[in-house]
């Protein structure tokens, strides 16, 4: 038994000069208890017999596991912190965008409100101004000017035979008169620009004399006396003078029915060119002239023989 144990220990031992190599264990199929003991002893002694071999796998794997655990833990911590900072940044950007949107909406609303106020002010101003202008126009229309016809003075009224421009022989009349009337502006807060159509003196619907009144400006609440020369020279009557009494020298005897007509236009500037009341007076006067004394200048009053249409 001792010899066999010695032989086995000699076989399993390594010489001192040989290099250390990994141990290999071979177990025979008919291993006995001694072989089991040798095997167990060899298995227990394996770590001590290979100190120069590779380091124990358990220690290295544990170190790697601990280091990877620490690295992964730190990585998770840093990743979680980064996500937290990104979340805060995104929330800040969202708050900033929302604040800018609110400011832009508020600015747009204020601009829209200001625009509405301006439009409302302009419309209200025009309405009030139009109402004020209408009131002024209505008030100014009540201050109508007046015309007082005074007289017509005949300085000449002669009929004689003659020839018209086409060579037709007929009676020709020559008239020279002065018409007097008075224009009055009754308005108390505006003046009037006064013009007139030509004054026509007609006989038997034939215009025998014409006169023109010069335009003028009449101040407020004032009046003016006007004289207009109405004359006509060699106006053909074409048989209209057959009913007149004519002297050999061409003068007319008896009454001669004449008609004087004209229209006076007046315009006031109450509010510049915006409120400009206009007035029209159409005068029509029946003149009954009687030449009792041909040498005497005849003046015919017109105060009660004229009508005025507005």
MIROKOL-820448 format. One line per 4 residues: number of its first residue (from 1); for each residue x, y, z of N, C-alpha, C. Coordinates in nm, 3 decimals. Layout:
BEGIN
NUM> X Y Z X Y Z X Y Z | ...
# end
This chain:
BEGIN
1> 0.082 -0.119 0.000 0.000 0.000 0.000 0.084 0.122 0.000 | 0.190 0.121 0.081 0.278 0.237 0.085 0.354 0.252 -0.042 | 0.390 0.140 -0.101 0.465 0.148 -0.226 0.378 0.203 -0.334 | 0.255 0.163 -0.339 0.164 0.213 -0.441 0.137 0.357 -0.416
5> 0.120 0.404 -0.297 0.099 0.546 -0.268 0.219 0.627 -0.305 | 0.338 0.576 -0.282 0.458 0.649 -0.318 0.469 0.663 -0.465 | 0.437 0.553 -0.535 0.447 0.559 -0.680 0.350 0.658 -0.734 | 0.229 0.664 -0.680 0.130 0.761 -0.730 0.171 0.902 -0.701
9> 0.227 0.929 -0.584 0.271 1.066 -0.553 0.386 1.107 -0.638 | 0.475 1.005 -0.667 0.587 1.038 -0.756 0.537 1.070 -0.895 | 0.435 0.997 -0.939 0.385 1.023 -1.075 0.315 1.156 -1.083 | 0.247 1.200 -0.978 0.172 1.325 -0.983 0.253 1.445 -0.946
13> 0.370 1.430 -0.891 0.454 1.545 -0.854 0.530 1.593 -0.974 | 0.571 1.721 -0.974 0.642 1.787 -1.085 0.784 1.811 -1.043 | 0.879 1.791 -1.130 1.018 1.825 -1.096 1.033 1.971 -1.072 | 1.135 2.010 -0.999 1.155 2.150 -0.962 1.198 2.234 -1.077
17> 1.270 2.171 -1.175 1.323 2.251 -1.286 1.224 2.264 -1.399 | 1.121 2.180 -1.405 1.026 2.188 -1.517 0.932 2.304 -1.498 | 0.885 2.364 -1.607 0.791 2.480 -1.597 0.655 2.434 -1.551 | 0.587 2.525 -1.487 0.454 2.495 -1.434 0.352 2.500 -1.546
21> 0.272 2.395 -1.551 0.170 2.382 -1.652 0.036 2.355 -1.585 | -0.071 2.373 -1.655 -0.202 2.342 -1.600 -0.215 2.194 -1.571 | -0.286 2.160 -1.468 -0.303 2.021 -1.425 -0.419 1.958 -1.497 | -0.397 1.832 -1.534 -0.501 1.752 -1.597 -0.526 1.631 -1.509
25> -0.645 1.600 -1.482 -0.681 1.486 -1.397 -0.751 1.382 -1.480 | -0.706 1.261 -1.466 -0.763 1.146 -1.538 -0.812 1.047 -1.434 | -0.930 1.009 -1.445 -0.989 0.912 -1.351 -1.025 0.786 -1.427 | -0.973 0.678 -1.377 -0.999 0.550 -1.442 -1.139 0.504 -1.409
29> -1.194 0.418 -1.490 -1.330 0.372 -1.463 -1.339 0.296 -1.335 | -1.233 0.228 -1.298 -1.236 0.147 -1.175 -1.165 0.215 -1.061 | -1.189 0.345 -1.054 -1.120 0.418 -0.947 -1.170 0.375 -0.812 | -1.075 0.363 -0.718 -1.110 0.326 -0.581 -1.110 0.446 -0.492
33> -1.117 0.422 -0.369 -1.124 0.531 -0.273 -0.997 0.609 -0.267 | -0.883 0.542 -0.292 -0.756 0.617 -0.291 -0.750 0.713 -0.407 | -0.792 0.659 -0.524 -0.793 0.752 -0.639 -0.886 0.867 -0.614 | -1.002 0.840 -0.547 -1.096 0.950 -0.515 -1.034 1.048 -0.422
37> -0.957 0.995 -0.327 -0.892 1.088 -0.236 -0.788 1.170 -0.305 | -0.710 1.102 -0.399 -0.608 1.177 -0.473 -0.672 1.283 -0.558 | -0.784 1.244 -0.620 -0.851 1.341 -0.708 -0.902 1.458 -0.628 | -0.963 1.430 -0.516 -1.014 1.540 -0.433 -0.901 1.625 -0.380
41> -0.790 1.558 -0.343 -0.675 1.635 -0.297 -0.620 1.719 -0.408 | -0.612 1.660 -0.530 -0.560 1.738 -0.643 -0.652 1.854 -0.675 | -0.785 1.832 -0.669 -0.879 1.941 -0.698 -0.868 2.050 -0.596 | -0.848 2.011 -0.469 -0.834 2.115 -0.366 -0.702 2.184 -0.374
45> -0.602 2.113 -0.428 -0.470 2.176 -0.433 -0.445 2.249 -0.562 | -0.536 2.244 -0.655 -0.515 2.309 -0.785 -0.493 2.457 -0.774 | -0.568 2.529 -0.698 -0.544 2.674 -0.690 -0.407 2.703 -0.632 | -0.357 2.629 -0.540 -0.226 2.657 -0.481 -0.114 2.621 -0.575
49> -0.132 2.519 -0.664 -0.026 2.475 -0.753 -0.017 2.561 -0.877 | -0.112 2.651 -0.905 -0.104 2.736 -1.025 -0.116 2.883 -0.988 | -0.020 2.938 -0.914 -0.027 3.080 -0.878 0.007 3.171 -0.995 | 0.083 3.118 -1.097 0.125 3.201 -1.210 0.025 3.193 -1.324
53> -0.079 3.117 -1.312 -0.179 3.105 -1.417 -0.267 3.228 -1.424 | -0.370 3.208 -1.501 -0.462 3.320 -1.516 -0.533 3.345 -1.385 | -0.572 3.471 -1.353 -0.637 3.502 -1.226 -0.770 3.434 -1.218 | -0.815 3.409 -1.096 -0.943 3.340 -1.079 -1.053 3.412 -1.151
57> -1.135 3.330 -1.218 -1.243 3.390 -1.297 -1.345 3.455 -1.209 | -1.366 3.405 -1.093 -1.469 3.463 -1.007 -1.433 3.603 -0.966 | -1.304 3.624 -0.929 -1.261 3.758 -0.886 -1.266 3.857 -1.001 | -1.215 3.813 -1.119 -1.213 3.906 -1.234 -1.354 3.940 -1.278
61> -1.438 3.836 -1.285 -1.577 3.864 -1.326 -1.647 3.951 -1.224 | -1.619 3.929 -1.097 -1.678 4.016 -0.995 -1.633 4.158 -1.007 | -1.499 4.174 -1.037 -1.448 4.312 -1.055 -1.510 4.379 -1.175 | -1.520 4.299 -1.285 -1.582 4.359 -1.403 -1.728 4.391 -1.376
65> -1.794 4.303 -1.305 -1.935 4.328 -1.275 -1.953 4.452 -1.189 | -1.867 4.466 -1.090 -1.878 4.584 -1.002 -1.847 4.712 -1.077 | -1.739 4.704 -1.162 -1.704 4.826 -1.237 -1.812 4.861 -1.337 | -1.865 4.755 -1.406 -1.972 4.785 -1.502 -2.096 4.836 -1.430
69> -2.119 4.782 -1.312 -2.234 4.831 -1.235 -2.218 4.976 -1.198 | -2.092 5.007 -1.152 -2.068 5.149 -1.119 -2.080 5.237 -1.241 | -2.028 5.194 -1.356 -2.032 5.273 -1.479 -2.175 5.291 -1.528 | -2.247 5.175 -1.524 -2.386 5.186 -1.570 -2.467 5.271 -1.475
73> -2.439 5.261 -1.346 -2.511 5.346 -1.251 -2.483 5.492 -1.272 | -2.354 5.522 -1.294 -2.320 5.662 -1.319 -2.378 5.709 -1.450 | -2.376 5.615 -1.552 -2.435 5.655 -1.680 -2.583 5.679 -1.668 | -2.653 5.594 -1.594 -2.795 5.615 -1.574 -2.822 5.744 -1.502
77> -2.736 5.771 -1.402 -2.756 5.897 -1.328 -2.735 6.017 -1.418 | -2.627 6.013 -1.498 -2.601 6.126 -1.586 -2.708 6.138 -1.693 | -2.753 6.022 -1.744 -2.859 6.027 -1.846 -2.986 6.083 -1.788 | -3.021 6.040 -1.667 -3.141 6.094 -1.603 -3.130 6.244 -1.579
81> -3.013 6.290 -1.538 -2.992 6.435 -1.518 -3.000 6.511 -1.649 | -2.944 6.451 -1.756 -2.952 6.518 -1.886 -3.095 6.530 -1.934 | -3.171 6.419 -1.916 -3.312 6.426 -1.956 -3.385 6.529 -1.874 | -3.351 6.538 -1.745 -3.417 6.638 -1.660 -3.386 6.780 -1.708
85> -3.259 6.803 -1.743 -3.222 6.938 -1.792 -3.287 6.966 -1.926 | -3.294 6.866 -2.014 -3.360 6.887 -2.142 -3.508 6.916 -2.122 | -3.571 6.847 -2.028 -3.712 6.874 -2.000 -3.733 7.016 -1.951 | -3.643 7.060 -1.859 -3.655 7.198 -1.811 -3.636 7.297 -1.926
89> -3.539 7.270 -2.014 -3.513 7.360 -2.127 -3.633 7.365 -2.221 | -3.690 7.246 -2.251 -3.807 7.245 -2.339 -3.925 7.318 -2.277 | -3.945 7.302 -2.145 -4.053 7.375 -2.079 -4.029 7.524 -2.083 | -3.903 7.564 -2.063 -3.872 7.708 -2.070 -3.898 7.762 -2.210
93> -3.855 7.684 -2.313 -3.881 7.729 -2.450 -4.031 7.735 -2.477 | -4.106 7.638 -2.428 -4.251 7.640 -2.447 -4.315 7.761 -2.379 | -4.269 7.790 -2.256 -4.321 7.908 -2.186 -4.286 8.035 -2.262 | -4.165 8.040 -2.316 -4.124 8.159 -2.391 -4.209 8.175 -2.516
97> -4.231 8.065 -2.589 -4.313 8.072 -2.710 -4.456 8.110 -2.676 | -4.507 8.054 -2.566 -4.644 8.087 -2.526 -4.654 8.235 -2.487 | -4.552 8.285 -2.417 -4.553 8.426 -2.378 -4.546 8.516 -2.501 | -4.460 8.479 -2.598 -4.452 8.558 -2.721 -4.585 8.555 -2.797
101> -4.648 8.438 -2.801 -4.779 8.429 -2.866 -4.883 8.517 -2.798 | -4.883 8.516 -2.665 -4.977 8.601 -2.593 -4.950 8.749 -2.618 | -4.821 8.786 -2.618 -4.786 8.926 -2.645 -4.827 8.966 -2.786 | -4.802 8.876 -2.883 -4.841 8.907 -3.021 -4.992 8.919 -3.034
105> -5.066 8.830 -2.968 -5.213 8.837 -2.971 -5.262 8.966 -2.906 | -5.200 9.003 -2.793 -5.239 9.126 -2.725 -5.212 9.247 -2.813 | -5.094 9.248 -2.879 -5.062 9.359 -2.968 -5.158 9.367 -3.085 | -5.192 9.252 -3.144 -5.287 9.251 -3.255 -5.424 9.300 -3.210
109> -5.465 9.257 -3.091 -5.595 9.301 -3.040 -5.597 9.451 -3.015 | -5.487 9.503 -2.961 -5.481 9.648 -2.939 -5.482 9.724 -3.070 | -5.408 9.673 -3.170 -5.409 9.741 -3.300 -5.547 9.737 -3.363 | -5.614 9.623 -3.351 -5.750 9.613 -3.405 -5.845 9.708 -3.332
113> -5.832 9.715 -3.200 -5.917 9.806 -3.124 -5.890 9.951 -3.161 | -5.760 9.986 -3.176 -5.725 10.122 -3.214 -5.780 10.155 -3.352 | -5.772 10.059 -3.445 -5.825 10.082 -3.579 -5.976 10.101 -3.575 | -6.044 10.023 -3.493 -6.189 10.038 -3.480 -6.224 10.173 -3.420
117> -6.146 10.217 -3.320 -6.172 10.348 -3.260 -6.153 10.459 -3.362 | -6.049 10.448 -3.444 -6.023 10.552 -3.545 -6.136 10.557 -3.646 | -6.179 10.439 -3.693 -6.288 10.435 -3.791 -6.417 10.491 -3.731 | -6.444 10.453 -3.607 -6.565 10.503 -3.542 -6.557 10.655 -3.522
121> -6.437 10.704 -3.487 -6.422 10.849 -3.470 -6.443 10.922 -3.601 | -6.385 10.870 -3.710 -6.401 10.935 -3.841 -6.546 10.935 -3.884 | -6.614 10.820 -3.868 -6.756 10.812 -3.907 -6.840 10.906 -3.820 | -6.814 10.907 -3.689 -6.888 10.997 -3.602 -6.863 11.143 -3.634
125> -6.735 11.175 -3.665 -6.703 11.313 -3.701 -6.777 11.356 -3.826 | -6.778 11.270 -3.929 -6.848 11.305 -4.052 -6.998 11.316 -4.031 | -7.053 11.229 -3.947 -7.196 11.238 -3.920 -7.231 11.368 -3.849 | -7.151 11.400 -3.746 -7.177 11.524 -3.673 -7.156 11.646 -3.761
129> -7.049 11.642 -3.842 -7.024 11.755 -3.931 -7.135 11.769 -4.036 | -7.183 11.656 -4.088 -7.292 11.661 -4.185 -7.419 11.716 -4.121 | -7.445 11.672 -3.998 -7.563 11.724 -3.927 -7.551 11.874 -3.902 | -7.432 11.916 -3.860 -7.410 12.059 -3.837 -7.426 12.139 -3.965
133> -7.371 12.085 -4.077 -7.384 12.154 -4.205 -7.528 12.162 -4.250 | -7.603 12.051 -4.228 -7.744 12.053 -4.265 -7.822 12.155 -4.184 | -7.789 12.166 -4.056 -7.857 12.266 -3.973 -7.825 12.408 -4.023 | -7.698 12.431 -4.055 -7.662 12.563 -4.107 -7.733 12.594 -4.237
137> -7.743 12.492 -4.325 -7.810 12.514 -4.453 -7.958 12.546 -4.433 | -8.022 12.472 -4.342 -8.164 12.498 -4.317 -8.185 12.636 -4.256 | -8.095 12.675 -4.165 -8.109 12.808 -4.104 -8.084 12.918 -4.206 | -7.983 12.898 -4.292 -7.952 13.001 -4.391 -8.061 13.016 -4.496
141> -8.134 12.905 -4.523 -8.241 12.914 -4.622 -8.356 13.002 -4.578 | -8.367 13.022 -4.448 -8.475 13.108 -4.398 -8.444 13.256 -4.418 | -8.318 13.290 -4.442 -8.280 13.430 -4.461 -8.275 13.460 -4.611 | -8.391 13.477 -4.669 -8.400 13.499 -4.812 -8.383 13.646 -4.846
145> -8.307 13.674 -4.950 -8.293 13.815 -4.991 -8.423 13.865 -5.056 | -8.433 13.993 -5.066 -8.553 14.055 -5.125 -8.512 14.155 -5.232 | -8.603 14.176 -5.327 -8.584 14.275 -5.434 -8.708 14.366 -5.435 | -8.679 14.492 -5.435 -8.787 14.592 -5.442 -8.771 14.670 -5.572
149> -8.864 14.652 -5.662 -8.860 14.724 -5.790 -8.911 14.868 -5.767 | -8.837 14.961 -5.822 -8.871 15.101 -5.800 -8.934 15.164 -5.924 | -8.860 15.168 -6.035 -8.916 15.238 -6.152 -8.837 15.202 -6.277 | -8.896 15.235 -6.389 -8.829 15.227 -6.518 -8.847 15.363 -6.587
153> -8.739 15.419 -6.630 -8.741 15.554 -6.690 -8.707 15.541 -6.839 | -8.804 15.591 -6.922 -8.784 15.585 -7.066 -8.719 15.715 -7.113 | -8.604 15.703 -7.169 -8.538 15.817 -7.228 -8.560 15.823 -7.380 | -8.591 15.712 -7.439 -8.619 15.707 -7.582 -8.708 15.586 -7.611
157> -8.806 15.612 -7.694 -8.887 15.503 -7.748 -8.940 15.552 -7.883 | -8.875 15.513 -7.991 -8.907 15.563 -8.125 -8.923 15.448 -8.221 | -9.020 15.466 -8.313 -9.047 15.365 -8.415 -9.032 15.431 -8.551 | -8.966 15.367 -8.641 -8.945 15.417 -8.776 -8.931 15.301 -8.874
161> -8.953 15.331 -8.999 -8.944 15.226 -9.100 -8.798 15.191 -9.125 | -8.777 15.068 -9.162 -8.641 15.024 -9.187 -8.636 14.887 -9.252 | -8.518 14.834 -9.268 -8.494 14.704 -9.332 -8.409 14.620 -9.237 | -8.450 14.497 -9.218 -8.373 14.409 -9.127 -8.251 14.352 -9.198
165> -8.177 14.266 -9.133 -8.053 14.212 -9.185 -8.073 14.122 -9.308 | -8.196 14.069 -9.325 -8.224 13.984 -9.441 -8.283 14.062 -9.559 | -8.300 14.195 -9.541 -8.352 14.280 -9.650 -8.502 14.295 -9.650 | -8.570 14.257 -9.543 -8.715 14.268 -9.533 -8.750 14.404 -9.475
169> -8.841 14.475 -9.541 -8.884 14.607 -9.494 -8.984 14.590 -9.381 | -8.962 14.661 -9.270 -9.048 14.651 -9.153 -9.026 14.772 -9.066 | -9.110 14.786 -8.963 -9.091 14.892 -8.866 -8.979 14.854 -8.769 | -8.897 14.954 -8.740 -8.784 14.933 -8.649 -8.804 15.022 -8.526
173> -8.775 14.967 -8.406 -8.793 15.039 -8.282 -8.658 15.055 -8.213 | -8.642 15.171 -8.151 -8.522 15.199 -8.072 -8.567 15.241 -7.933 | -8.510 15.175 -7.827 -8.552 15.196 -7.689 -8.428 15.221 -7.605 | -8.444 15.319 -7.513 -8.337 15.346 -7.417 -8.403 15.376 -7.282
177> -8.381 15.286 -7.183 -8.444 15.301 -7.053 -8.343 15.274 -6.942 | -8.383 15.314 -6.821 -8.305 15.285 -6.700 -8.398 15.221 -6.597 | -8.363 15.105 -6.553 -8.441 15.030 -6.455 -8.375 15.044 -6.319 | -8.456 15.078 -6.218 -8.407 15.094 -6.081 -8.477 14.993 -5.989
181> -8.397 14.930 -5.908 -8.452 14.841 -5.805 -8.352 14.832 -5.689 | -8.398 14.774 -5.581 -8.318 14.764 -5.459 -8.305 14.617 -5.418 | -8.181 14.578 -5.390 -8.153 14.441 -5.344 -8.114 14.447 -5.197 | -8.174 14.359 -5.118 -8.147 14.357 -4.974 -8.111 14.215 -4.929
185> -8.001 14.207 -4.852 -7.958 14.081 -4.790 -8.006 14.080 -4.646 | -8.097 13.989 -4.615 -8.155 13.983 -4.481 -8.077 13.891 -4.387 | -7.977 13.820 -4.438 -7.901 13.728 -4.352 -7.814 13.806 -4.255 | -7.800 13.752 -4.134 -7.722 13.819 -4.030 -7.585 13.756 -4.008
189> -7.555 13.645 -4.075 -7.426 13.581 -4.050 -7.354 13.538 -4.178 | -7.398 13.581 -4.295 -7.325 13.551 -4.418 -7.364 13.653 -4.525 | -7.269 13.675 -4.615 -7.292 13.765 -4.728 -7.334 13.689 -4.851 | -7.367 13.764 -4.957 -7.419 13.705 -5.080 -7.343 13.756 -5.201
193> -7.315 13.661 -5.294 -7.262 13.697 -5.425 -7.380 13.700 -5.522 | -7.403 13.815 -5.584 -7.525 13.839 -5.661 -7.491 13.854 -5.808 | -7.564 13.780 -5.890 -7.557 13.793 -6.036 -7.699 13.794 -6.091 | -7.711 13.820 -6.221 -7.843 13.828 -6.280 -7.837 13.788 -6.426
197> -7.946 13.736 -6.475 -7.961 13.715 -6.618 -7.985 13.851 -6.686 | -7.968 13.859 -6.816 -7.997 13.987 -6.885 -8.142 14.030 -6.864 | -8.162 14.162 -6.848 -8.295 14.218 -6.834 -8.355 14.235 -6.974 | -8.472 14.179 -6.993 -8.537 14.184 -7.124 -8.664 14.269 -7.115
201> -8.673 14.364 -7.208 -8.794 14.445 -7.225 -8.858 14.405 -7.358 | -8.977 14.352 -7.349 -9.039 14.295 -7.469 -9.171 14.367 -7.499 | -9.202 14.367 -7.629 -9.327 14.422 -7.678 -9.390 14.319 -7.772 | -9.511 14.279 -7.737 -9.583 14.182 -7.817 -9.498 14.056 -7.839
205> -9.435 14.009 -7.729 -9.349 13.891 -7.726 -9.223 13.906 -7.810 | -9.191 14.028 -7.845 -9.067 14.053 -7.917 -8.974 14.130 -7.824 | -8.852 14.084 -7.814 -8.754 14.148 -7.727 -8.704 14.275 -7.797 | -8.735 14.392 -7.738 -8.699 14.519 -7.800 -8.582 14.589 -7.730
209> -8.546 14.543 -7.608 -8.435 14.606 -7.536 -8.377 14.504 -7.438 | -8.245 14.520 -7.414 -8.174 14.426 -7.327 -8.074 14.504 -7.243 | -8.060 14.461 -7.115 -7.963 14.522 -7.025 -7.895 14.416 -6.938 | -7.775 14.445 -6.893 -7.696 14.350 -6.813 -7.660 14.415 -6.680
213> -7.687 14.347 -6.573 -7.650 14.394 -6.439 -7.512 14.340 -6.403 | -7.430 14.425 -6.348 -7.297 14.382 -6.304 -7.309 14.303 -6.173 | -7.231 14.196 -6.165 -7.235 14.116 -6.042 -7.167 14.192 -5.929 | -7.208 14.163 -5.807 -7.154 14.231 -5.690 -7.168 14.141 -5.568
217> -7.106 14.187 -5.459 -7.114 14.116 -5.330 -7.189 14.203 -5.233 | -7.291 14.142 -5.170 -7.372 14.215 -5.075 -7.345 14.163 -4.935 | -7.290 14.249 -4.847 -7.262 14.206 -4.709 -7.390 14.169 -4.635 | -7.371 14.108 -4.521 -7.485 14.063 -4.442 -7.565 14.182 -4.389
221> -7.696 14.162 -4.385 -7.791 14.258 -4.329 -7.769 14.400 -4.386 | -7.769 14.406 -4.519 -7.749 14.535 -4.586 -7.827 14.535 -4.718 | -7.834 14.649 -4.784 -7.906 14.660 -4.910 -7.827 14.748 -5.006 | -7.870 14.745 -5.132 -7.801 14.820 -5.236 -7.902 14.860 -5.343
225> -7.892 14.985 -5.389 -7.975 15.035 -5.499 -7.902 15.012 -5.630 | -7.971 14.958 -5.726 -7.910 14.915 -5.852 -7.980 14.986 -5.968 | -7.899 15.029 -6.063 -7.949 15.089 -6.186 -7.893 15.010 -6.304 | -7.982 14.974 -6.393 -7.942 14.896 -6.509 -7.996 14.966 -6.634
229> -7.909 14.989 -6.730 -7.948 15.049 -6.857 -7.997 14.938 -6.949 | -8.121 14.952 -6.994 -8.182 14.855 -7.085 -8.210 14.928 -7.216 | -8.147 14.886 -7.322 -8.161 14.956 -7.449 -8.164 14.860 -7.568 | -8.219 14.911 -7.675 -8.222 14.837 -7.801 -8.225 14.936 -7.917
233> -8.156 14.908 -8.027 -8.147 14.999 -8.141 -8.187 14.925 -8.269 | -8.285 14.985 -8.338 -8.332 14.932 -8.466 -8.370 14.783 -8.457 | -8.463 14.756 -8.365 -8.512 14.621 -8.348 -8.635 14.603 -8.438 | -8.634 14.505 -8.530 -8.750 14.488 -8.620 -8.873 14.440 -8.545
237> -8.990 14.500 -8.580 -9.116 14.461 -8.515 -9.194 14.359 -8.597 | -9.169 14.349 -8.725 -9.237 14.255 -8.814 -9.390 14.263 -8.799 | -9.439 14.384 -8.811 -9.584 14.406 -8.810 -9.642 14.421 -8.671 | -9.559 14.413 -8.569 -9.611 14.426 -8.434 -9.645 14.569 -8.396
241> -9.594 14.665 -8.466 -9.621 14.804 -8.430 -9.739 14.863 -8.503 | -9.823 14.780 -8.570 -9.937 14.833 -8.643 -10.042 14.893 -8.553 | -10.050 14.850 -8.428 -10.152 14.899 -8.335 -10.109 15.025 -8.261 | -9.989 15.071 -8.283 -9.937 15.186 -8.210 -9.964 15.315 -8.288
245> -9.986 15.419 -8.210 -9.999 15.551 -8.274 -9.862 15.613 -8.291 | -9.826 15.639 -8.415 -9.693 15.689 -8.445 -9.705 15.823 -8.514 | -9.631 15.921 -8.466 -9.624 16.052 -8.525 -9.534 16.047 -8.649 | -9.545 16.148 -8.733 -9.458 16.153 -8.851 -9.309 16.155 -8.817
249> -9.277 16.209 -8.703 -9.134 16.211 -8.664 -9.089 16.079 -8.597 | -9.179 15.980 -8.584 -9.143 15.849 -8.531 -9.175 15.831 -8.385 | -9.220 15.934 -8.321 -9.253 15.918 -8.180 -9.388 15.849 -8.167 | -9.406 15.785 -8.049 -9.526 15.706 -8.023 -9.620 15.789 -7.938
253> -9.747 15.781 -7.972 -9.850 15.848 -7.894 -9.940 15.740 -7.832 | -9.991 15.766 -7.714 -10.079 15.670 -7.649 -9.999 15.571 -7.561 | -10.070 15.470 -7.513 -10.014 15.370 -7.421 -9.950 15.256 -7.499 | -9.838 15.209 -7.445 -9.764 15.098 -7.506 -9.744 14.991 -7.397
257> -9.803 14.872 -7.414 -9.783 14.765 -7.315 -9.648 14.697 -7.335 | -9.569 14.696 -7.229 -9.437 14.633 -7.231 -9.424 14.538 -7.111 | -9.329 14.450 -7.124 -9.304 14.353 -7.017 -9.153 14.349 -6.987 | -9.121 14.362 -6.859 -8.981 14.354 -6.813 -8.964 14.224 -6.733
261> -8.860 14.147 -6.770 -8.837 14.017 -6.701 -8.687 13.992 -6.686 | -8.653 13.935 -6.575 -8.513 13.895 -6.548 -8.513 13.806 -6.424 | -8.400 13.742 -6.400 -8.383 13.653 -6.284 -8.255 13.691 -6.211 | -8.266 13.710 -6.080 -8.152 13.743 -5.995 -8.110 13.618 -5.919
265> -7.982 13.586 -5.928 -7.925 13.469 -5.857 -7.830 13.520 -5.749 | -7.843 13.463 -5.631 -7.754 13.498 -5.520 -7.707 13.371 -5.451 | -7.582 13.373 -5.406 -7.522 13.255 -5.341 -7.443 13.300 -5.219 | -7.463 13.229 -5.108 -7.391 13.260 -4.985 -7.291 13.151 -4.950
269> -7.179 13.191 -4.889 -7.076 13.097 -4.841 -7.080 13.097 -4.688 | -7.160 13.008 -4.634 -7.177 13.003 -4.489 -7.060 12.931 -4.424 | -7.021 12.817 -4.480 -6.911 12.737 -4.426 -6.817 12.701 -4.541 | -6.753 12.805 -4.592 -6.665 12.785 -4.707 -6.745 12.737 -4.827
273> -6.693 12.634 -4.895 -6.763 12.577 -5.009 -6.852 12.459 -4.970 | -6.860 12.429 -4.842 -6.939 12.314 -4.797 -7.085 12.350 -4.780 | -7.114 12.465 -4.725 -7.252 12.510 -4.706 -7.269 12.638 -4.786 | -7.337 12.623 -4.901 -7.352 12.737 -4.992 -7.499 12.748 -5.032
277> -7.579 12.819 -4.954 -7.721 12.836 -4.992 -7.733 12.923 -5.117 | -7.827 12.885 -5.201 -7.852 12.958 -5.326 -7.997 13.004 -5.331 | -8.015 13.123 -5.385 -8.148 13.184 -5.393 -8.171 13.234 -5.536 | -8.293 13.209 -5.584 -8.332 13.253 -5.719 -8.460 13.335 -5.707
281> -8.460 13.450 -5.774 -8.579 13.536 -5.777 -8.607 13.574 -5.922 | -8.722 13.528 -5.971 -8.762 13.553 -6.109 -8.862 13.669 -6.110 | -8.817 13.780 -6.167 -8.898 13.902 -6.166 -8.970 13.916 -6.300 | -9.097 13.957 -6.291 -9.179 13.981 -6.410 -9.266 14.104 -6.384
285> -9.241 14.210 -6.463 -9.309 14.338 -6.441 -9.388 14.378 -6.567 | -9.510 14.418 -6.545 -9.595 14.469 -6.654 -9.584 14.621 -6.656 | -9.533 14.675 -6.766 -9.509 14.818 -6.778 -9.614 14.877 -6.873 | -9.692 14.967 -6.818 -9.793 15.037 -6.899 -9.744 15.180 -6.922
289> -9.680 15.201 -7.037 -9.619 15.330 -7.066 -9.716 15.415 -7.149 | -9.731 15.544 -7.109 -9.819 15.636 -7.181 -9.738 15.758 -7.223 | -9.725 15.776 -7.353 -9.647 15.887 -7.405 -9.742 16.005 -7.433 | -9.788 16.071 -7.330 -9.874 16.187 -7.350 -9.797 16.305 -7.405
293> -9.677 16.325 -7.358 -9.592 16.433 -7.405 -9.463 16.371 -7.460 | -9.447 16.365 -7.586 -9.330 16.298 -7.642 -9.198 16.359 -7.600 | -9.200 16.492 -7.568 -9.075 16.555 -7.532 -9.035 16.531 -7.386 | -9.129 16.478 -7.309 -9.103 16.456 -7.167 -9.055 16.313 -7.144
297> -8.953 16.300 -7.061 -8.905 16.167 -7.026 -9.003 16.103 -6.929 | -9.045 15.983 -6.961 -9.150 15.916 -6.886 -9.087 15.819 -6.788 | -9.131 15.828 -6.660 -9.087 15.736 -6.558 -9.209 15.660 -6.507 | -9.202 15.527 -6.512 -9.313 15.442 -6.474 -9.276 15.369 -6.345
301> -9.357 15.388 -6.241 -9.330 15.313 -6.117 -9.359 15.164 -6.135 | -9.278 15.084 -6.067 -9.289 14.939 -6.078 -9.318 14.870 -5.946 | -9.340 14.946 -5.843 -9.355 14.886 -5.711 -9.471 14.790 -5.703 | -9.584 14.827 -5.766 -9.705 14.743 -5.754 -9.735 14.664 -5.881
305> -9.647 14.667 -5.976 -9.674 14.599 -6.102 -9.579 14.482 -6.130 | -9.504 14.437 -6.028 -9.405 14.328 -6.047 -9.440 14.210 -5.956 | -9.410 14.093 -6.005 -9.425 13.969 -5.928 -9.287 13.902 -5.918 | -9.270 13.834 -5.806 -9.142 13.764 -5.781 -9.170 13.616 -5.751
309> -9.108 13.530 -5.827 -9.119 13.386 -5.806 -8.983 13.331 -5.762 | -8.984 13.250 -5.656 -8.859 13.198 -5.603 -8.843 13.050 -5.641
# end
